[in-house]
Amino acid sequence: MKLSNKQQEFLDLARSGANVFLTGKAGTGKSFILREAIAMFNQQRKKVVALAPTGVAATNINGQTIHSMFSINPFGIAAYEDCNFLRKEKRRLLESIDVIIIDEISMLRPDVLDAMNWTLIKNGCSPLKSKQVIFCGDLKQLPPPLDDNSRSILLRTYDGEDFTYAKVYEQLEVKEIELDEVLRQS
């Protein structure tokens, strides 16, 4: 299958080791090109983990939830103090990961992205900025699940509700690629 120019640009950035936010509306080929990137990383013998904010989204990518991978409590707003010390095997696994792919990114709150980084640091692992991170999703789709109480607590620390407001996000120097060509066939 022939790739669109933006899909090829995404693959080239991913191959180079850049952190990328892949976005675009439905039918633009985000899932397809993400699978291509995973295949490319596997050929490069990179250790890749596919994560998502919810169980359903994780199942769709044959991955797991961010909360289970990083042992983050799914209730309340995460803070550094809430991040857990991990067993030796889990620490070794997290340290060995080269590429973290996070799908359905519209549902990821900033505190959860920061909690991923804090968990790594708290456990003596290299921080998130030492990994390649690929964010995938459409911020115009489902927002992070927040009730009014959680939202008011979150907004005491962050300037917004989506993952781009995480403290660690700026350190990642993420490049954004928006797929804008609808490729889905009828």
C-alpha positions as protocol buffer text, in pm:
chain_id: "A"
residue {
  index: 1
  type: MET
  ca { x: 0 y: 0 z: 0 }
}
residue {
  index: 2
  type: LYS
  ca { x: 128 y: 345 z: -91 }
}
residue {
  index: 3
  type: LEU
  ca { x: 174 y: 579 z: 203 }
}
residue {
  index: 4
  type: SER
  ca { x: 57 y: 940 z: 206 }
}
residue {
  index: 5
  type: ASN
  ca { x: 329 y: 1205 z: 237 }
}
residue {
  index: 6
  type: LYS
  ca { x: 236 y: 1269 z: 602 }
}
residue {
  index: 7
  type: GLN
  ca { x: 240 y: 895 z: 684 }
}
residue {
  index: 8
  type: GLN
  ca { x: 588 y: 869 z: 532 }
}
residue {
  index: 9
  type: GLU
  ca { x: 697 y: 1178 z: 725 }
}
residue {
  index: 10
  type: PHE
  ca { x: 573 y: 1013 z: 1046 }
}
residue {
  index: 11
  type: LEU
  ca { x: 762 y: 690 z: 972 }
}
residue {
  index: 12
  type: ASP
  ca { x: 1079 y: 886 z: 894 }
}
residue {
  index: 13
  type: LEU
  ca { x: 1053 y: 1078 z: 1222 }
}
residue {
  index: 14
  type: ALA
  ca { x: 981 y: 758 z: 1416 }
}
residue {
  index: 15
  type: ARG
  ca { x: 1280 y: 587 z: 1250 }
}
residue {
  index: 16
  type: SER
  ca { x: 1503 y: 881 z: 1350 }
}
residue {
  index: 17
  type: GLY
  ca { x: 1410 y: 835 z: 1718 }
}
residue {
  index: 18
  type: ALA
  ca { x: 1202 y: 1153 z: 1749 }
}
residue {
  index: 19
  type: ASN
  ca { x: 910 y: 1181 z: 1990 }
}
residue {
  index: 20
  type: VAL
  ca { x: 597 y: 1225 z: 1782 }
}
residue {
  index: 21
  type: PHE
  ca { x: 232 y: 1317 z: 1834 }
}
residue {
  index: 22
  type: LEU
  ca { x: 45 y: 1151 z: 1546 }
}
residue {
  index: 23
  type: THR
  ca { x: -299 y: 1298 z: 1507 }
}
residue {
  index: 24
  type: GLY
  ca { x: -574 y: 1327 z: 1247 }
}
residue {
  index: 25
  type: LYS
  ca { x: -942 y: 1257 z: 1217 }
}
residue {
  index: 26
  type: ALA
  ca { x: -1098 y: 915 z: 1165 }
}
residue {
  index: 27
  type: GLY
  ca { x: -1005 y: 736 z: 843 }
}
residue {
  index: 28
  type: THR
  ca { x: -669 y: 908 z: 790 }
}
residue {
  index: 29
  type: GLY
  ca { x: -470 y: 591 z: 862 }
}
residue {
  index: 30
  type: LYS
  ca { x: -340 y: 650 z: 1216 }
}
residue {
  index: 31
  type: SER
  ca { x: -388 y: 287 z: 1325 }
}
residue {
  index: 32
  type: PHE
  ca { x: -244 y: 155 z: 1000 }
}
residue {
  index: 33
  type: ILE
  ca { x: 73 y: 364 z: 1013 }
}
residue {
  index: 34
  type: LEU
  ca { x: 114 y: 292 z: 1385 }
}
residue {
  index: 35
  type: ARG
  ca { x: 119 y: -82 z: 1306 }
}
residue {
  index: 36
  type: GLU
  ca { x: 378 y: -10 z: 1034 }
}
residue {
  index: 37
  type: ALA
  ca { x: 592 y: 178 z: 1288 }
}
residue {
  index: 38
  type: ILE
  ca { x: 570 y: -110 z: 1536 }
}
residue {
  index: 39
  type: ALA
  ca { x: 681 y: -353 z: 1264 }
}
residue {
  index: 40
  type: MET
  ca { x: 971 y: -118 z: 1180 }
}
residue {
  index: 41
  type: PHE
  ca { x: 1075 y: -96 z: 1548 }
}
residue {
  index: 42
  type: ASN
  ca { x: 1060 y: -476 z: 1576 }
}
residue {
  index: 43
  type: GLN
  ca { x: 1287 y: -506 z: 1270 }
}
residue {
  index: 44
  type: GLN
  ca { x: 1527 y: -264 z: 1441 }
}
residue {
  index: 45
  type: ARG
  ca { x: 1512 y: -496 z: 1746 }
}
residue {
  index: 46
  type: LYS
  ca { x: 1380 y: -215 z: 1964 }
}
residue {
  index: 47
  type: LYS
  ca { x: 1176 y: -303 z: 2270 }
}
residue {
  index: 48
  type: VAL
  ca { x: 832 y: -149 z: 2218 }
}
residue {
  index: 49
  type: VAL
  ca { x: 540 y: -126 z: 2457 }
}
residue {
  index: 50
  type: ALA
  ca { x: 191 y: -26 z: 2341 }
}
residue {
  index: 51
  type: LEU
  ca { x: -18 y: 148 z: 2605 }
}
residue {
  index: 52
  type: ALA
  ca { x: -354 y: 322 z: 2633 }
}
residue {
  index: 53
  type: PRO
  ca { x: -543 y: 511 z: 2904 }
}
residue {
  index: 54
  type: THR
  ca { x: -830 y: 259 z: 2919 }
}
residue {
  index: 55
  type: GLY
  ca { x: -868 y: -117 z: 2902 }
}
residue {
  index: 56
  type: VAL
  ca { x: -1079 y: -110 z: 2586 }
}
residue {
  index: 57
  type: ALA
  ca { x: -828 y: 112 z: 2404 }
}
residue {
  index: 58
  type: ALA
  ca { x: -541 y: -108 z: 2525 }
}
residue {
  index: 59
  type: THR
  ca { x: -716 y: -422 z: 2397 }
}
residue {
  index: 60
  type: ASN
  ca { x: -759 y: -260 z: 2055 }
}
residue {
  index: 61
  type: ILE
  ca { x: -381 y: -225 z: 2017 }
}
residue {
  index: 62
  type: ASN
  ca { x: -285 y: -555 z: 2183 }
}
residue {
  index: 63
  type: GLY
  ca { x: -130 y: -352 z: 2461 }
}
residue {
  index: 64
  type: GLN
  ca { x: -199 y: -276 z: 2822 }
}
residue {
  index: 65
  type: THR
  ca { x: -316 y: 18 z: 3027 }
}
residue {
  index: 66
  type: ILE
  ca { x: -73 y: 285 z: 3137 }
}
residue {
  index: 67
  type: HIS
  ca { x: -195 y: 232 z: 3492 }
}
residue {
  index: 68
  type: SER
  ca { x: -104 y: -138 z: 3495 }
}
residue {
  index: 69
  type: MET
  ca { x: 235 y: -92 z: 3324 }
}
residue {
  index: 70
  type: PHE
  ca { x: 345 y: 184 z: 3562 }
}
residue {
  index: 71
  type: SER
  ca { x: 146 y: 70 z: 3869 }
}
residue {
  index: 72
  type: ILE
  ca { x: -40 y: 402 z: 3884 }
}
residue {
  index: 73
  type: ASN
  ca { x: -354 y: 421 z: 4097 }
}
residue {
  index: 74
  type: PRO
  ca { x: -647 y: 478 z: 3857 }
}
residue {
  index: 75
  type: PHE
  ca { x: -840 y: 680 z: 4116 }
}
residue {
  index: 76
  type: GLY
  ca { x: -782 y: 1046 z: 4194 }
}
residue {
  index: 77
  type: ILE
  ca { x: -527 y: 1288 z: 4054 }
}
residue {
  index: 78
  type: ALA
  ca { x: -172 y: 1148 z: 4056 }
}
residue {
  index: 79
  type: ALA
  ca { x: 110 y: 1319 z: 4244 }
}
residue {
  index: 80
  type: TYR
  ca { x: 476 y: 1221 z: 4287 }
}
residue {
  index: 81
  type: GLU
  ca { x: 408 y: 1091 z: 4639 }
}
residue {
  index: 82
  type: ASP
  ca { x: 142 y: 854 z: 4500 }
}
residue {
  index: 83
  type: CYS
  ca { x: 382 y: 682 z: 4260 }
}
residue {
  index: 84
  type: ASN
  ca { x: 479 y: 331 z: 4367 }
}
residue {
  index: 85
  type: PHE
  ca { x: 808 y: 157 z: 4417 }
}
residue {
  index: 86
  type: LEU
  ca { x: 815 y: -140 z: 4181 }
}
residue {
  index: 87
  type: ARG
  ca { x: 944 y: -494 z: 4197 }
}
residue {
  index: 88
  type: LYS
  ca { x: 1286 y: -558 z: 4049 }
}
residue {
  index: 89
  type: GLU
  ca { x: 1143 y: -739 z: 3743 }
}
residue {
  index: 90
  type: LYS
  ca { x: 909 y: -450 z: 3660 }
}
residue {
  index: 91
  type: ARG
  ca { x: 1193 y: -198 z: 3704 }
}
residue {
  index: 92
  type: ARG
  ca { x: 1412 y: -402 z: 3469 }
}
residue {
  index: 93
  type: LEU
  ca { x: 1130 y: -416 z: 3215 }
}
residue {
  index: 94
  type: LEU
  ca { x: 1066 y: -40 z: 3229 }
}
residue {
  index: 95
  type: GLU
  ca { x: 1437 y: 36 z: 3201 }
}
residue {
  index: 96
  type: SER
  ca { x: 1471 y: -190 z: 2894 }
}
residue {
  index: 97
  type: ILE
  ca { x: 1191 y: -25 z: 2694 }
}
residue {
  index: 98
  type: ASP
  ca { x: 1314 y: 176 z: 2394 }
}
residue {
  index: 99
  type: VAL
  ca { x: 979 y: 299 z: 2256 }
}
residue {
  index: 100
  type: ILE
  ca { x: 653 y: 377 z: 2435 }
}
residue {
  index: 101
  type: ILE
  ca { x: 348 y: 407 z: 2213 }
}
residue {
  index: 102
  type: ILE
  ca { x: 38 y: 561 z: 2371 }
}
residue {
  index: 103
  type: ASP
  ca { x: -285 y: 532 z: 2172 }
}
residue {
  index: 104
  type: GLU
  ca { x: -619 y: 711 z: 2228 }
}
residue {
  index: 105
  type: ILE
  ca { x: -419 y: 1000 z: 2366 }
}
residue {
  index: 106
  type: SER
  ca { x: -724 y: 1229 z: 2390 }
}
residue {
  index: 107
  type: MET
  ca { x: -820 y: 1043 z: 2710 }
}
residue {
  index: 108
  type: LEU
  ca { x: -478 y: 1086 z: 2878 }
}
residue {
  index: 109
  type: ARG
  ca { x: -468 y: 1342 z: 3157 }
}
residue {
  index: 110
  type: PRO
  ca { x: -148 y: 1542 z: 3223 }
}
residue {
  index: 111
  type: ASP
  ca { x: -103 y: 1398 z: 3574 }
}
residue {
  index: 112
  type: VAL
  ca { x: -94 y: 1043 z: 3436 }
}
residue {
  index: 113
  type: LEU
  ca { x: 180 y: 1130 z: 3185 }
}
residue {
  index: 114
  type: ASP
  ca { x: 376 y: 1297 z: 3467 }
}
residue {
  index: 115
  type: ALA
  ca { x: 312 y: 993 z: 3689 }
}
residue {
  index: 116
  type: MET
  ca { x: 474 y: 771 z: 3424 }
}
residue {
  index: 117
  type: ASN
  ca { x: 784 y: 989 z: 3443 }
}
residue {
  index: 118
  type: TRP
  ca { x: 777 y: 1010 z: 3824 }
}
residue {
  index: 119
  type: THR
  ca { x: 746 y: 632 z: 3852 }
}
residue {
  index: 120
  type: LEU
  ca { x: 1053 y: 585 z: 3635 }
}
residue {
  index: 121
  type: ILE
  ca { x: 1253 y: 839 z: 3837 }
}
residue {
  index: 122
  type: LYS
  ca { x: 1133 y: 710 z: 4175 }
}
residue {
  index: 123
  type: ASN
  ca { x: 1247 y: 360 z: 4078 }
}
residue {
  index: 124
  type: GLY
  ca { x: 1594 y: 463 z: 3961 }
}
residue {
  index: 125
  type: CYS
  ca { x: 1511 y: 416 z: 3593 }
}
residue {
  index: 126
  type: SER
  ca { x: 1595 y: 656 z: 3313 }
}
residue {
  index: 127
  type: PRO
  ca { x: 1328 y: 928 z: 3289 }
}
residue {
  index: 128
  type: LEU
  ca { x: 1067 y: 946 z: 3016 }
}
residue {
  index: 129
  type: LYS
  ca { x: 1278 y: 1190 z: 2812 }
}
residue {
  index: 130
  type: SER
  ca { x: 1535 y: 911 z: 2764 }
}
residue {
  index: 131
  type: LYS
  ca { x: 1276 y: 695 z: 2584 }
}
residue {
  index: 132
  type: GLN
  ca { x: 1115 y: 746 z: 2247 }
}
residue {
  index: 133
  type: VAL
  ca { x: 747 y: 828 z: 2301 }
}
residue {
  index: 134
  type: ILE
  ca { x: 484 y: 816 z: 2029 }
}
residue {
  index: 135
  type: PHE
  ca { x: 146 y: 966 z: 2110 }
}
residue {
  index: 136
  type: CYS
  ca { x: -142 y: 875 z: 1881 }
}
residue {
  index: 137
  type: GLY
  ca { x: -497 y: 1003 z: 1873 }
}
residue {
  index: 138
  type: ASP
  ca { x: -728 y: 1291 z: 1803 }
}
residue {
  index: 139
  type: LEU
  ca { x: -774 y: 1556 z: 2074 }
}
residue {
  index: 140
  type: LYS
  ca { x: -1114 y: 1635 z: 1921 }
}
residue {
  index: 141
  type: GLN
  ca { x: -1241 y: 1291 z: 2027 }
}
residue {
  index: 142
  type: LEU
  ca { x: -1311 y: 1162 z: 2378 }
}
residue {
  index: 143
  type: PRO
  ca { x: -1171 y: 1395 z: 2647 }
}
residue {
  index: 144
  type: PRO
  ca { x: -1006 y: 1263 z: 2963 }
}
residue {
  index: 145
  type: PRO
  ca { x: -1265 y: 1120 z: 3203 }
}
residue {
  index: 146
  type: LEU
  ca { x: -1301 y: 1378 z: 3481 }
}
residue {
  index: 147
  type: ASP
  ca { x: -1581 y: 1461 z: 3720 }
}
residue {
  index: 148
  type: ASP
  ca { x: -1613 y: 1818 z: 3847 }
}
residue {
  index: 149
  type: ASN
  ca { x: -1425 y: 1746 z: 4170 }
}
residue {
  index: 150
  type: SER
  ca { x: -1130 y: 1578 z: 3994 }
}
residue {
  index: 151
  type: ARG
  ca { x: -1123 y: 1857 z: 3734 }
}
residue {
  index: 152
  type: SER
  ca { x: -1098 y: 2127 z: 4002 }
}
residue {
  index: 153
  type: ILE
  ca { x: -812 y: 1937 z: 4173 }
}
residue {
  index: 154
  type: LEU
  ca { x: -632 y: 1879 z: 3841 }
}
residue {
  index: 155
  type: LEU
  ca { x: -662 y: 2245 z: 3739 }
}
residue {
  index: 156
  type: ARG
  ca { x: -488 y: 2357 z: 4060 }
}
residue {
  index: 157
  type: THR
  ca { x: -167 y: 2206 z: 3919 }
}
residue {
  index: 158
  type: TYR
  ca { x: -217 y: 2206 z: 3541 }
}
residue {
  index: 159
  type: ASP
  ca { x: -328 y: 2470 z: 3291 }
}
residue {
  index: 160
  type: GLY
  ca { x: -544 y: 2222 z: 3098 }
}
residue {
  index: 161
  type: GLU
  ca { x: -689 y: 1871 z: 3098 }
}
residue {
  index: 162
  type: ASP
  ca { x: -509 y: 1696 z: 2813 }
}
residue {
  index: 163
  type: PHE
  ca { x: -166 y: 1530 z: 2813 }
}
residue {
  index: 164
  type: THR
  ca { x: 8 y: 1828 z: 2648 }
}
residue {
  index: 165
  type: TYR
  ca { x: -19 y: 2016 z: 2981 }
}
residue {
  index: 166
  type: ALA
  ca { x: 198 y: 1759 z: 3164 }
}
residue {
  index: 167
  type: LYS
  ca { x: 514 y: 1903 z: 3319 }
}
residue {
  index: 168
  type: VAL
  ca { x: 727 y: 1647 z: 3134 }
}
residue {
  index: 169
  type: TYR
  ca { x: 568 y: 1711 z: 2792 }
}
residue {
  index: 170
  type: GLU
  ca { x: 783 y: 2013 z: 2706 }
}
residue {
  index: 171
  type: GLN
  ca { x: 1101 y: 1818 z: 2789 }
}
residue {
  index: 172
  type: LEU
  ca { x: 1005 y: 1555 z: 2530 }
}
residue {
  index: 173
  type: GLU
  ca { x: 1033 y: 1801 z: 2238 }
}
residue {
  index: 174
  type: VAL
  ca { x: 744 y: 1631 z: 2060 }
}
residue {
  index: 175
  type: LYS
  ca { x: 698 y: 1681 z: 1686 }
}
residue {
  index: 176
  type: GLU
  ca { x: 336 y: 1684 z: 1566 }
}
residue {
  index: 177
  type: ILE
  ca { x: 219 y: 1517 z: 1247 }
}
residue {
  index: 178
  type: GLU
  ca { x: -145 y: 1562 z: 1148 }
}
residue {
  index: 179
  type: LEU
  ca { x: -273 y: 1314 z: 894 }
}
residue {
  index: 180
  type: ASP
  ca { x: -527 y: 1502 z: 685 }
}
residue {
  index: 181
  type: GLU
  ca { x: -591 y: 1277 z: 388 }
}
residue {
  index: 182
  type: VAL
  ca { x: -887 y: 1039 z: 438 }
}
residue {
  index: 183
  type: LEU
  ca { x: -770 y: 701 z: 312 }
}
residue {
  index: 184
  type: ARG
  ca { x: -1037 y: 465 z: 446 }
}
residue {
  index: 185
  type: GLN
  ca { x: -1211 y: 271 z: 173 }
}
residue {
  index: 186
  type: SER
  ca { x: -1589 y: 217 z: 161 }
}
